């Protein structure tokens, strides 16, 4: 996203973003265009150490784990989140390269 973010920052009416950057941005916007996903991102950003378990996220939102897992999978596929299994738990964190963009998005 860093390269496409630079291209977006440089975009002007006379110099629109290129097709690849537009497709990257559209995919990310689709991934976060859901209130539950935005809540999940904000919970992970605000969690101690910047990571949270799927169970904690589900409990925090009052949703079932399969529902939360579905939303998280969409963001993992986009590269927003990193999924790390540890024993019986799965920990989620913001991808290092996307952290600044996620924080900006949540402001």
C-alpha angles and dihedrals in degrees: 000000000000093000094044090045089056090050091051091049089054094047117118131164088265092044109037121187115274123253096259092052090047091051092048092050093046091052091051093046090052089050094054099033093104127086093224092053092050089051091050092051092050091049092051093046090050097043121107107273090007093274136098138181121249088240092054091048092050092048092046092056096035091239132130117261094243090057092049091045090055092054093044092050091058091053093044090053089053091051095245094116137039117218116209121180113209113180108304095343131077116215122204127203137167114265108256093232092052100040097098092047092049092050090049090049092053095051 
